[in-house]
Amino acid sequence: MPTTDIEAYFPVLVQVLLGVAVGAALVALGVLLGKRLKNKVKDTPYECGIVPTGTARDRFSVKFYLVAMLFILFDIEAIFLYPWAVVYRELKLFAFFEMLLFIGLVLAGFFYIWKKGVLNWAAEDPPAENQR
């Protein structure tokens, strides 16, 4: 058994130093042994096989941000199912009806945003005077 803090944390220190050394060695080997061929194709950003169009300063549609926020919202709501599943046997029928109410509210919200067309990216935006 280690008797001092230094003895207790020495293996952690060795592992951190070894990790830093291996990382630095791999980067150094890549710099020293790697080829340096510059051309126009290598300097263009890679867009998952799609030829890049436009500039990086183009604005995203608001629908992109809405879908991102909804994804986070529904993801967090799905996380609430795990603690419920853990204590389900202790709470019995009360937990079942509470979760049924919770899932009903989540589904109501989902069908509301579906009906509003938030998830339909192909639809054109309505004119400004019709938005309310």
Residue pairs with C-beta under 8 A, 6 or more apart in sequence:
2 8
2 10
44 52
45 52
45 56
61 121
63 118
63 121
66 118
67 118
67 119
67 121
70 113
70 118
70 119
74 106
74 110
77 102
77 106
80 102
81 99
84 95
84 98
84 99
87 95
88 95
88 96
91 98
113 119
117 123
